[in-house]
Amino acid sequence: MTDQPIQDRIQAHLRDMRQQEAAHKAIRKEFLQKLLDGKDQLAWQAPHQIQDFDELLCQHAAQLRNAVRYTMEYALSDDIEVEEHAKVVGALTRMIQTNIAIAKALVPERLGATLKTVHGGAPAQEPQD
């Protein structure tokens, strides 16, 4: 009895796995180059100076919007464990809070107004009924 067919199947499986890994690495590299504006990894770590901070905040808000949607989908899935679910919901909460902070930084300048919180308003002159 020979083990050659089993060895051939194992070798074919390993070859397929290596090809899939190489394809995944190539796709990931292309994605990062598009995402980070080029092939130069040094430029990824030390990007050019920002001239328009509002534009940068708008980009971050859009990126966070996508991250929130992706994380929300994951948080609402039924196939994650309770501990993992708590971590995902915590991360989702922080992303939403960050998005709100960015919106607060952008809105006053665009609308020509200031945002006021409940605690920041003037005190009531007359007692409420």
KASULTA-V893950 format. One record per backbone hydrogen bond with DSSP energy under -1.0 kcal/mol. NH is the residue of the N-H (numbers start at 1). CO is the residue of the C=O. Records with the same first field share a line. If there is no record, write none. Layout:
BEGIN
NH=CO, CO
END
This chain:
BEGIN
7=3
8=4
9=5
10=6
11=7
12=8
13=9
14=10
15=11
16=12
17=13
18=14
19=15
20=16
21=17
22=18
23=19
24=20
25=21
26=22
27=23
28=24
29=25
30=26
31=27
32=28
33=29
34=30
35=31
36=32
38=33
44=40
45=41
46=42
56=52
57=53
58=54
59=55
60=56
61=57
62=58
63=59
64=60
65=61
66=62
67=63
68=64
69=65
70=66
71=67
72=68
73=69
74=70
75=71
76=72
85=81
86=82
87=83
88=84
89=85
90=86
91=87
92=88
93=89
94=90
95=91
96=92
97=93
98=94
99=95
100=96
101=97
102=98
103=99
104=100
105=101
106=102
107=103
110=106
111=107
112=108
113=108
END
